[in-house]
Amino acid sequence: MKALLKKFVKDEGGATAIEYGLIAALISVAVIGTVRTLGTTINDNFSELSSELSDTGS
């Protein structure tokens, strides 16, 4: 039982998986934030372009 407990304490596989999960989560948050910001900017640009084209055509 003592050997099993020592082996469990020394095992770092779970900690590594948690670290990779945290890194993936941080990357996901950064990507989502960037995409939302770019999406809003692109949408504004297309709306402006659309209104300019509408004004020109009238």
Predicted model as a PDB file, atoms N, CA, C, CB and O in Angstrom, pLDDT in the B-factor column:
MODEL        1                                                                  
ATOM      1  N   MET A   1       0.824  -1.189   0.000  1.00 84.00           N  
ATOM      2  CA  MET A   1       0.000   0.000   0.000  1.00 84.00           C  
ATOM      3  C   MET A   1       0.868   1.253   0.000  1.00 84.00           C  
ATOM      4  CB  MET A   1      -0.938  -0.002   1.203  1.00 84.00           C  
ATOM      5  O   MET A   1       0.561   2.243  -0.663  1.00 84.00           O  
ATOM      6  N   LYS A   2       1.959   1.186   0.758  1.00 83.00           N  
ATOM      7  CA  LYS A   2       2.876   2.320   0.842  1.00 83.00           C  
ATOM      8  C   LYS A   2       3.525   2.606  -0.515  1.00 83.00           C  
ATOM      9  CB  LYS A   2       3.958   2.052   1.900  1.00 83.00           C  
ATOM     10  O   LYS A   2       3.695   3.762  -0.903  1.00 83.00           O  
ATOM     11  N   ALA A   3       3.877   1.550  -1.217  1.00 85.00           N  
ATOM     12  CA  ALA A   3       4.502   1.701  -2.535  1.00 85.00           C  
ATOM     13  C   ALA A   3       3.510   2.307  -3.527  1.00 85.00           C  
ATOM     14  CB  ALA A   3       5.015   0.335  -3.055  1.00 85.00           C  
ATOM     15  O   ALA A   3       3.885   3.119  -4.374  1.00 85.00           O  
ATOM     16  N   LEU A   4       2.260   1.911  -3.416  1.00 80.00           N  
ATOM     17  CA  LEU A   4       1.234   2.450  -4.301  1.00 80.00           C  
ATOM     18  C   LEU A   4       1.014   3.943  -4.055  1.00 80.00           C  
ATOM     19  CB  LEU A   4      -0.075   1.689  -4.113  1.00 80.00           C  
ATOM     20  O   LEU A   4       0.817   4.708  -4.999  1.00 80.00           O  
ATOM     21  N   LEU A   5       1.046   4.347  -2.807  1.00 76.00           N  
ATOM     22  CA  LEU A   5       0.891   5.751  -2.454  1.00 76.00           C  
ATOM     23  C   LEU A   5       2.071   6.574  -2.964  1.00 76.00           C  
ATOM     24  CB  LEU A   5       0.753   5.906  -0.937  1.00 76.00           C  
ATOM     25  O   LEU A   5       1.880   7.679  -3.471  1.00 76.00           O  
ATOM     26  N   LYS A   6       3.293   6.044  -2.834  1.00 80.00           N  
ATOM     27  CA  LYS A   6       4.478   6.750  -3.343  1.00 80.00           C  
ATOM     28  C   LYS A   6       4.398   6.901  -4.862  1.00 80.00           C  
ATOM     29  CB  LYS A   6       5.774   5.997  -2.948  1.00 80.00           C  
ATOM     30  O   LYS A   6       4.724   7.954  -5.410  1.00 80.00           O  
ATOM     31  N   LYS A   7       3.961   5.838  -5.528  1.00 79.00           N  
ATOM     32  CA  LYS A   7       3.840   5.878  -6.983  1.00 79.00           C  
ATOM     33  C   LYS A   7       2.798   6.936  -7.391  1.00 79.00           C  
ATOM     34  CB  LYS A   7       3.448   4.474  -7.539  1.00 79.00           C  
ATOM     35  O   LYS A   7       3.001   7.666  -8.361  1.00 79.00           O  
ATOM     36  N   PHE A   8       1.695   7.013  -6.655  1.00 73.00           N  
ATOM     37  CA  PHE A   8       0.648   7.983  -6.955  1.00 73.00           C  
ATOM     38  C   PHE A   8       1.151   9.407  -6.775  1.00 73.00           C  
ATOM     39  CB  PHE A   8      -0.569   7.741  -6.070  1.00 73.00           C  
ATOM     40  O   PHE A   8       0.819  10.278  -7.579  1.00 73.00           O  
ATOM     41  N   VAL A   9       1.934   9.661  -5.752  1.00 74.00           N  
ATOM     42  CA  VAL A   9       2.456  11.008  -5.483  1.00 74.00           C  
ATOM     43  C   VAL A   9       3.461  11.418  -6.548  1.00 74.00           C  
ATOM     44  CB  VAL A   9       3.109  11.070  -4.089  1.00 74.00           C  
ATOM     45  O   VAL A   9       3.510  12.587  -6.928  1.00 74.00           O  
ATOM     46  N   LYS A  10       4.260  10.481  -7.033  1.00 78.00           N  
ATOM     47  CA  LYS A  10       5.286  10.796  -8.031  1.00 78.00           C  
ATOM     48  C   LYS A  10       4.717  10.909  -9.444  1.00 78.00           C  
ATOM     49  CB  LYS A  10       6.369   9.737  -8.006  1.00 78.00           C  
ATOM     50  O   LYS A  10       5.362  11.498 -10.312  1.00 78.00           O  
ATOM     51  N   ASP A  11       3.538  10.365  -9.696  1.00 77.00           N  
ATOM     52  CA  ASP A  11       2.940  10.402 -11.035  1.00 77.00           C  
ATOM     53  C   ASP A  11       2.547  11.834 -11.384  1.00 77.00           C  
ATOM     54  CB  ASP A  11       1.703   9.462 -11.116  1.00 77.00           C  
ATOM     55  O   ASP A  11       1.774  12.472 -10.669  1.00 77.00           O  
ATOM     56  N   GLU A  12       3.091  12.328 -12.495  1.00 74.00           N  
ATOM     57  CA  GLU A  12       2.813  13.694 -12.925  1.00 74.00           C  
ATOM     58  C   GLU A  12       1.983  13.742 -14.207  1.00 74.00           C  
ATOM     59  CB  GLU A  12       4.114  14.444 -13.129  1.00 74.00           C  
ATOM     60  O   GLU A  12       1.810  14.811 -14.793  1.00 74.00           O  
ATOM     61  N   GLY A  13       1.479  12.615 -14.637  1.00 73.00           N  
ATOM     62  CA  GLY A  13       0.692  12.559 -15.869  1.00 73.00           C  
ATOM     63  C   GLY A  13      -0.562  13.406 -15.801  1.00 73.00           C  
ATOM     64  O   GLY A  13      -0.901  14.088 -16.768  1.00 73.00           O  
ATOM     65  N   GLY A  14      -1.250  13.375 -14.682  1.00 76.00           N  
ATOM     66  CA  GLY A  14      -2.463  14.171 -14.520  1.00 76.00           C  
ATOM     67  C   GLY A  14      -2.174  15.654 -14.510  1.00 76.00           C  
ATOM     68  O   GLY A  14      -2.919  16.443 -15.092  1.00 76.00           O  
ATOM     69  N   ALA A  15      -1.091  16.038 -13.851  1.00 80.00           N  
ATOM     70  CA  ALA A  15      -0.713  17.453 -13.802  1.00 80.00           C  
ATOM     71  C   ALA A  15      -0.378  17.966 -15.194  1.00 80.00           C  
ATOM     72  CB  ALA A  15       0.481  17.663 -12.859  1.00 80.00           C  
ATOM     73  O   ALA A  15      -0.725  19.095 -15.540  1.00 80.00           O  
ATOM     74  N   THR A  16       0.293  17.147 -15.991  1.00 84.00           N  
ATOM     75  CA  THR A  16       0.635  17.540 -17.355  1.00 84.00           C  
ATOM     76  C   THR A  16      -0.629  17.721 -18.191  1.00 84.00           C  
ATOM     77  CB  THR A  16       1.560  16.494 -18.005  1.00 84.00           C  
ATOM     78  O   THR A  16      -0.735  18.669 -18.969  1.00 84.00           O  
ATOM     79  N   ALA A  17      -1.576  16.820 -18.029  1.00 86.00           N  
ATOM     80  CA  ALA A  17      -2.831  16.936 -18.780  1.00 86.00           C  
ATOM     81  C   ALA A  17      -3.578  18.211 -18.394  1.00 86.00           C  
ATOM     82  CB  ALA A  17      -3.724  15.703 -18.533  1.00 86.00           C  
ATOM     83  O   ALA A  17      -4.151  18.879 -19.255  1.00 86.00           O  
ATOM     84  N   ILE A  18      -3.572  18.547 -17.119  1.00 89.00           N  
ATOM     85  CA  ILE A  18      -4.225  19.772 -16.665  1.00 89.00           C  
ATOM     86  C   ILE A  18      -3.526  20.993 -17.244  1.00 89.00           C  
ATOM     87  CB  ILE A  18      -4.238  19.844 -15.130  1.00 89.00           C  
ATOM     88  O   ILE A  18      -4.184  21.948 -17.657  1.00 89.00           O  
ATOM     89  N   GLU A  19      -2.198  20.969 -17.278  1.00 91.00           N  
ATOM     90  CA  GLU A  19      -1.444  22.090 -17.842  1.00 91.00           C  
ATOM     91  C   GLU A  19      -1.775  22.274 -19.320  1.00 91.00           C  
ATOM     92  CB  GLU A  19       0.068  21.869 -17.661  1.00 91.00           C  
ATOM     93  O   GLU A  19      -1.980  23.397 -19.779  1.00 91.00           O  
ATOM     94  N   TYR A  20      -1.826  21.175 -20.059  1.00 93.00           N  
ATOM     95  CA  TYR A  20      -2.179  21.267 -21.480  1.00 93.00           C  
ATOM     96  C   TYR A  20      -3.603  21.784 -21.650  1.00 93.00           C  
ATOM     97  CB  TYR A  20      -2.029  19.895 -22.166  1.00 93.00           C  
ATOM     98  O   TYR A  20      -3.877  22.561 -22.564  1.00 93.00           O  
ATOM     99  N   GLY A  21      -4.505  21.360 -20.779  1.00 93.00           N  
ATOM    100  CA  GLY A  21      -5.879  21.844 -20.834  1.00 93.00           C  
ATOM    101  C   GLY A  21      -5.961  23.342 -20.585  1.00 93.00           C  
ATOM    102  O   GLY A  21      -6.709  24.049 -21.261  1.00 93.00           O  
ATOM    103  N   LEU A  22      -5.193  23.826 -19.615  1.00 96.00           N  
ATOM    104  CA  LEU A  22      -5.181  25.261 -19.322  1.00 96.00           C  
ATOM    105  C   LEU A  22      -4.602  26.064 -20.479  1.00 96.00           C  
ATOM    106  CB  LEU A  22      -4.382  25.535 -18.052  1.00 96.00           C  
ATOM    107  O   LEU A  22      -5.115  27.130 -20.820  1.00 96.00           O  
ATOM    108  N   ILE A  23      -3.542  25.554 -21.077  1.00 97.00           N  
ATOM    109  CA  ILE A  23      -2.948  26.233 -22.233  1.00 97.00           C  
ATOM    110  C   ILE A  23      -3.949  26.288 -23.384  1.00 97.00           C  
ATOM    111  CB  ILE A  23      -1.651  25.515 -22.683  1.00 97.00           C  
ATOM    112  O   ILE A  23      -4.097  27.325 -24.031  1.00 97.00           O  
ATOM    113  N   ALA A  24      -4.635  25.174 -23.639  1.00 97.00           N  
ATOM    114  CA  ALA A  24      -5.630  25.142 -24.710  1.00 97.00           C  
ATOM    115  C   ALA A  24      -6.767  26.124 -24.429  1.00 97.00           C  
ATOM    116  CB  ALA A  24      -6.189  23.721 -24.879  1.00 97.00           C  
ATOM    117  O   ALA A  24      -7.261  26.788 -25.341  1.00 97.00           O  
ATOM    118  N   ALA A  25      -7.177  26.212 -23.172  1.00 97.00           N  
ATOM    119  CA  ALA A  25      -8.251  27.138 -22.806  1.00 97.00           C  
ATOM    120  C   ALA A  25      -7.815  28.589 -23.012  1.00 97.00           C  
ATOM    121  CB  ALA A  25      -8.675  26.916 -21.343  1.00 97.00           C  
ATOM    122  O   ALA A  25      -8.593  29.396 -23.521  1.00 97.00           O  
ATOM    123  N   LEU A  26      -6.598  28.929 -22.630  1.00 98.00           N  
ATOM    124  CA  LEU A  26      -6.101  30.294 -22.820  1.00 98.00           C  
ATOM    125  C   LEU A  26      -5.988  30.651 -24.299  1.00 98.00           C  
ATOM    126  CB  LEU A  26      -4.741  30.460 -22.141  1.00 98.00           C  
ATOM    127  O   LEU A  26      -6.330  31.762 -24.705  1.00 98.00           O  
ATOM    128  N   ILE A  27      -5.509  29.711 -25.094  1.00 98.00           N  
ATOM    129  CA  ILE A  27      -5.419  29.943 -26.533  1.00 98.00           C  
ATOM    130  C   ILE A  27      -6.816  30.137 -27.120  1.00 98.00           C  
ATOM    131  CB  ILE A  27      -4.695  28.768 -27.233  1.00 98.00           C  
ATOM    132  O   ILE A  27      -7.019  31.003 -27.970  1.00 98.00           O  
ATOM    133  N   SER A  28      -7.774  29.334 -26.670  1.00 98.00           N  
ATOM    134  CA  SER A  28      -9.148  29.463 -27.158  1.00 98.00           C  
ATOM    135  C   SER A  28      -9.735  30.825 -26.828  1.00 98.00           C  
ATOM    136  CB  SER A  28     -10.024  28.369 -26.567  1.00 98.00           C  
ATOM    137  O   SER A  28     -10.391  31.444 -27.666  1.00 98.00           O  
ATOM    138  N   VAL A  29      -9.500  31.292 -25.608  1.00 98.00           N  
ATOM    139  CA  VAL A  29     -10.010  32.608 -25.209  1.00 98.00           C  
ATOM    140  C   VAL A  29      -9.395  33.700 -26.079  1.00 98.00           C  
ATOM    141  CB  VAL A  29      -9.711  32.881 -23.717  1.00 98.00           C  
ATOM    142  O   VAL A  29     -10.092  34.623 -26.502  1.00 98.00           O  
ATOM    143  N   ALA A  30      -8.098  33.602 -26.346  1.00 98.00           N  
ATOM    144  CA  ALA A  30      -7.429  34.595 -27.187  1.00 98.00           C  
ATOM    145  C   ALA A  30      -7.983  34.572 -28.612  1.00 98.00           C  
ATOM    146  CB  ALA A  30      -5.913  34.345 -27.207  1.00 98.00           C  
ATOM    147  O   ALA A  30      -8.217  35.627 -29.202  1.00 98.00           O  
ATOM    148  N   VAL A  31      -8.191  33.395 -29.157  1.00 98.00           N  
ATOM    149  CA  VAL A  31      -8.718  33.274 -30.520  1.00 98.00           C  
ATOM    150  C   VAL A  31     -10.142  33.818 -30.598  1.00 98.00           C  
ATOM    151  CB  VAL A  31      -8.684  31.803 -30.985  1.00 98.00           C  
ATOM    152  O   VAL A  31     -10.478  34.543 -31.534  1.00 98.00           O  
ATOM    153  N   ILE A  32     -10.973  33.476 -29.629  1.00 97.00           N  
ATOM    154  CA  ILE A  32     -12.356  33.950 -29.626  1.00 97.00           C  
ATOM    155  C   ILE A  32     -12.395  35.471 -29.525  1.00 97.00           C  
ATOM    156  CB  ILE A  32     -13.144  33.316 -28.463  1.00 97.00           C  
ATOM    157  O   ILE A  32     -13.166  36.120 -30.232  1.00 97.00           O  
ATOM    158  N   GLY A  33     -11.579  36.035 -28.662  1.00 96.00           N  
ATOM    159  CA  GLY A  33     -11.537  37.494 -28.532  1.00 96.00           C  
ATOM    160  C   GLY A  33     -11.101  38.172 -29.811  1.00 96.00           C  
ATOM    161  O   GLY A  33     -11.672  39.187 -30.209  1.00 96.00           O  
ATOM    162  N   THR A  34     -10.096  37.618 -30.452  1.00 96.00           N  
ATOM    163  CA  THR A  34      -9.596  38.185 -31.710  1.00 96.00           C  
ATOM    164  C   THR A  34     -10.643  38.089 -32.813  1.00 96.00           C  
ATOM    165  CB  THR A  34      -8.310  37.471 -32.145  1.00 96.00           C  
ATOM    166  O   THR A  34     -10.861  39.045 -33.557  1.00 96.00           O  
ATOM    167  N   VAL A  35     -11.284  36.940 -32.914  1.00 96.00           N  
ATOM    168  CA  VAL A  35     -12.288  36.743 -33.966  1.00 96.00           C  
ATOM    169  C   VAL A  35     -13.475  37.675 -33.755  1.00 96.00           C  
ATOM    170  CB  VAL A  35     -12.763  35.277 -33.996  1.00 96.00           C  
ATOM    171  O   VAL A  35     -14.002  38.235 -34.716  1.00 96.00           O  
ATOM    172  N   ARG A  36     -13.897  37.844 -32.509  1.00 95.00           N  
ATOM    173  CA  ARG A  36     -15.024  38.746 -32.240  1.00 95.00           C  
ATOM    174  C   ARG A  36     -14.664  40.183 -32.610  1.00 95.00           C  
ATOM    175  CB  ARG A  36     -15.438  38.668 -30.754  1.00 95.00           C  
ATOM    176  O   ARG A  36     -15.468  40.890 -33.217  1.00 95.00           O  
ATOM    177  N   THR A  37     -13.465  40.611 -32.248  1.00 95.00           N  
ATOM    178  CA  THR A  37     -13.034  41.975 -32.562  1.00 95.00           C  
ATOM    179  C   THR A  37     -12.930  42.177 -34.066  1.00 95.00           C  
ATOM    180  CB  THR A  37     -11.686  42.283 -31.895  1.00 95.00           C  
ATOM    181  O   THR A  37     -13.421  43.170 -34.603  1.00 95.00           O  
ATOM    182  N   LEU A  38     -12.292  41.233 -34.740  1.00 96.00           N  
ATOM    183  CA  LEU A  38     -12.169  41.341 -36.194  1.00 96.00           C  
ATOM    184  C   LEU A  38     -13.530  41.265 -36.873  1.00 96.00           C  
ATOM    185  CB  LEU A  38     -11.257  40.243 -36.733  1.00 96.00           C  
ATOM    186  O   LEU A  38     -13.778  41.976 -37.846  1.00 96.00           O  
ATOM    187  N   GLY A  39     -14.414  40.408 -36.368  1.00 94.00           N  
ATOM    188  CA  GLY A  39     -15.743  40.272 -36.952  1.00 94.00           C  
ATOM    189  C   GLY A  39     -16.519  41.571 -36.867  1.00 94.00           C  
ATOM    190  O   GLY A  39     -17.185  41.966 -37.825  1.00 94.00           O  
ATOM    191  N   THR A  40     -16.438  42.233 -35.731  1.00 94.00           N  
ATOM    192  CA  THR A  40     -17.134  43.515 -35.565  1.00 94.00           C  
ATOM    193  C   THR A  40     -16.556  44.563 -36.505  1.00 94.00           C  
ATOM    194  CB  THR A  40     -17.037  44.002 -34.105  1.00 94.00           C  
ATOM    195  O   THR A  40     -17.299  45.310 -37.141  1.00 94.00           O  
ATOM    196  N   THR A  41     -15.236  44.617 -36.594  1.00 94.00           N  
ATOM    197  CA  THR A  41     -14.581  45.591 -37.468  1.00 94.00           C  
ATOM    198  C   THR A  41     -14.932  45.341 -38.925  1.00 94.00           C  
ATOM    199  CB  THR A  41     -13.064  45.543 -37.280  1.00 94.00           C  
ATOM    200  O   THR A  41     -15.248  46.277 -39.660  1.00 94.00           O  
ATOM    201  N   ILE A  42     -14.880  44.101 -39.341  1.00 95.00           N  
ATOM    202  CA  ILE A  42     -15.202  43.761 -40.733  1.00 95.00           C  
ATOM    203  C   ILE A  42     -16.670  44.065 -41.032  1.00 95.00           C  
ATOM    204  CB  ILE A  42     -14.898  42.269 -41.014  1.00 95.00           C  
ATOM    205  O   ILE A  42     -16.997  44.581 -42.100  1.00 95.00           O  
ATOM    206  N   ASN A  43     -17.546  43.744 -40.087  1.00 95.00           N  
ATOM    207  CA  ASN A  43     -18.969  44.038 -40.276  1.00 95.00           C  
ATOM    208  C   ASN A  43     -19.203  45.536 -40.426  1.00 95.00           C  
ATOM    209  CB  ASN A  43     -19.791  43.495 -39.100  1.00 95.00           C  
ATOM    210  O   ASN A  43     -19.980  45.959 -41.282  1.00 95.00           O  
ATOM    211  N   ASP A  44     -18.541  46.336 -39.606  1.00 94.00           N  
ATOM    212  CA  ASP A  44     -18.666  47.792 -39.719  1.00 94.00           C  
ATOM    213  C   ASP A  44     -18.176  48.287 -41.076  1.00 94.00           C  
ATOM    214  CB  ASP A  44     -17.882  48.482 -38.597  1.00 94.00           C  
ATOM    215  O   ASP A  44     -18.805  49.143 -41.698  1.00 94.00           O  
ATOM    216  N   ASN A  45     -17.048  47.742 -41.529  1.00 95.00           N  
ATOM    217  CA  ASN A  45     -16.503  48.145 -42.829  1.00 95.00           C  
ATOM    218  C   ASN A  45     -17.454  47.794 -43.964  1.00 95.00           C  
ATOM    219  CB  ASN A  45     -15.146  47.484 -43.066  1.00 95.00           C  
ATOM    220  O   ASN A  45     -17.661  48.609 -44.863  1.00 95.00           O  
ATOM    221  N   PHE A  46     -18.039  46.594 -43.943  1.00 95.00           N  
ATOM    222  CA  PHE A  46     -18.960  46.198 -44.995  1.00 95.00           C  
ATOM    223  C   PHE A  46     -20.246  47.028 -44.938  1.00 95.00           C  
ATOM    224  CB  PHE A  46     -19.284  44.706 -44.881  1.00 95.00           C  
ATOM    225  O   PHE A  46     -20.810  47.365 -45.979  1.00 95.00           O  
ATOM    226  N   SER A  47     -20.704  47.355 -43.749  1.00 95.00           N  
ATOM    227  CA  SER A  47     -21.901  48.194 -43.625  1.00 95.00           C  
ATOM    228  C   SER A  47     -21.643  49.577 -44.207  1.00 95.00           C  
ATOM    229  CB  SER A  47     -22.336  48.311 -42.149  1.00 95.00           C  
ATOM    230  O   SER A  47     -22.492  50.126 -44.909  1.00 95.00           O  
ATOM    231  N   GLU A  48     -20.482  50.136 -43.919  1.00 95.00           N  
ATOM    232  CA  GLU A  48     -20.119  51.450 -44.460  1.00 95.00           C  
ATOM    233  C   GLU A  48     -20.013  51.394 -45.987  1.00 95.00           C  
ATOM    234  CB  GLU A  48     -18.783  51.938 -43.848  1.00 95.00           C  
ATOM    235  O   GLU A  48     -20.502  52.282 -46.686  1.00 95.00           O  
ATOM    236  N   LEU A  49     -19.382  50.365 -46.482  1.00 94.00           N  
ATOM    237  CA  LEU A  49     -19.249  50.194 -47.928  1.00 94.00           C  
ATOM    238  C   LEU A  49     -20.610  50.027 -48.582  1.00 94.00           C  
ATOM    239  CB  LEU A  49     -18.362  48.989 -48.248  1.00 94.00           C  
ATOM    240  O   LEU A  49     -20.859  50.588 -49.649  1.00 94.00           O  
ATOM    241  N   SER A  50     -21.483  49.270 -47.961  1.00 93.00           N  
ATOM    242  CA  SER A  50     -22.817  49.063 -48.498  1.00 93.00           C  
ATOM    243  C   SER A  50     -23.606  50.353 -48.556  1.00 93.00           C  
ATOM    244  CB  SER A  50     -23.560  48.047 -47.674  1.00 93.00           C  
ATOM    245  O   SER A  50     -24.292  50.624 -49.541  1.00 93.00           O  
ATOM    246  N   SER A  51     -23.511  51.146 -47.506  1.00 93.00           N  
ATOM    247  CA  SER A  51     -24.242  52.407 -47.521  1.00 93.00           C  
ATOM    248  C   SER A  51     -23.667  53.377 -48.541  1.00 93.00           C  
ATOM    249  CB  SER A  51     -24.227  53.040 -46.143  1.00 93.00           C  
ATOM    250  O   SER A  51     -24.415  54.135 -49.159  1.00 93.00           O  
ATOM    251  N   GLU A  52     -22.356  53.366 -48.730  1.00 91.00           N  
ATOM    252  CA  GLU A  52     -21.755  54.222 -49.740  1.00 91.00           C  
ATOM    253  C   GLU A  52     -22.181  53.796 -51.146  1.00 91.00           C  
ATOM    254  CB  GLU A  52     -20.231  54.195 -49.618  1.00 91.00           C  
ATOM    255  O   GLU A  52     -22.451  54.640 -52.000  1.00 91.00           O  
ATOM    256  N   LEU A  53     -22.239  52.493 -51.379  1.00 92.00           N  
ATOM    257  CA  LEU A  53     -22.689  51.999 -52.685  1.00 92.00           C  
ATOM    258  C   LEU A  53     -24.157  52.316 -52.924  1.00 92.00           C  
ATOM    259  CB  LEU A  53     -22.461  50.494 -52.791  1.00 92.00           C  
ATOM    260  O   LEU A  53     -24.552  52.625 -54.048  1.00 92.00           O  
ATOM    261  N   SER A  54     -24.968  52.240 -51.871  1.00 90.00           N  
ATOM    262  CA  SER A  54     -26.375  52.575 -52.000  1.00 90.00           C  
ATOM    263  C   SER A  54     -26.559  54.051 -52.326  1.00 90.00           C  
ATOM    264  CB  SER A  54     -27.122  52.220 -50.722  1.00 90.00           C  
ATOM    265  O   SER A  54     -27.398  54.415 -53.151  1.00 90.00           O  
ATOM    266  N   ASP A  55     -25.767  54.901 -51.668  1.00 85.00           N  
ATOM    267  CA  ASP A  55     -25.848  56.339 -51.931  1.00 85.00           C  
ATOM    268  C   ASP A  55     -25.393  56.664 -53.345  1.00 85.00           C  
ATOM    269  CB  ASP A  55     -25.006  57.118 -50.919  1.00 85.00           C  
ATOM    270  O   ASP A  55     -25.956  57.558 -53.978  1.00 85.00           O  
ATOM    271  N   THR A  56     -24.401  55.968 -53.851  1.00 80.00           N  
ATOM    272  CA  THR A  56     -23.885  56.218 -55.187  1.00 80.00           C  
ATOM    273  C   THR A  56     -24.882  55.783 -56.246  1.00 80.00           C  
ATOM    274  CB  THR A  56     -22.560  55.500 -55.388  1.00 80.00           C  
ATOM    275  O   THR A  56     -25.034  56.445 -57.272  1.00 80.00           O  
ATOM    276  N   GLY A  57     -25.563  54.669 -55.999  1.00 66.00           N  
ATOM    277  CA  GLY A  57     -26.512  54.128 -56.972  1.00 66.00           C  
ATOM    278  C   GLY A  57     -27.798  54.918 -57.060  1.00 66.00           C  
ATOM    279  O   GLY A  57     -28.502  54.818 -58.065  1.00 66.00           O  
ATOM    280  N   SER A  58     -28.125  55.687 -56.062  1.00 60.00           N  
ATOM    281  CA  SER A  58     -29.410  56.400 -56.053  1.00 60.00           C  
ATOM    282  C   SER A  58     -29.367  57.666 -56.830  1.00 60.00           C  
ATOM    283  CB  SER A  58     -29.833  56.701 -54.662  1.00 60.00           C  
ATOM    284  O   SER A  58     -30.370  58.374 -56.913  1.00 60.00           O  
TER     285      SER A  58                                                      
ENDMDL                                                                          
END                                                                             
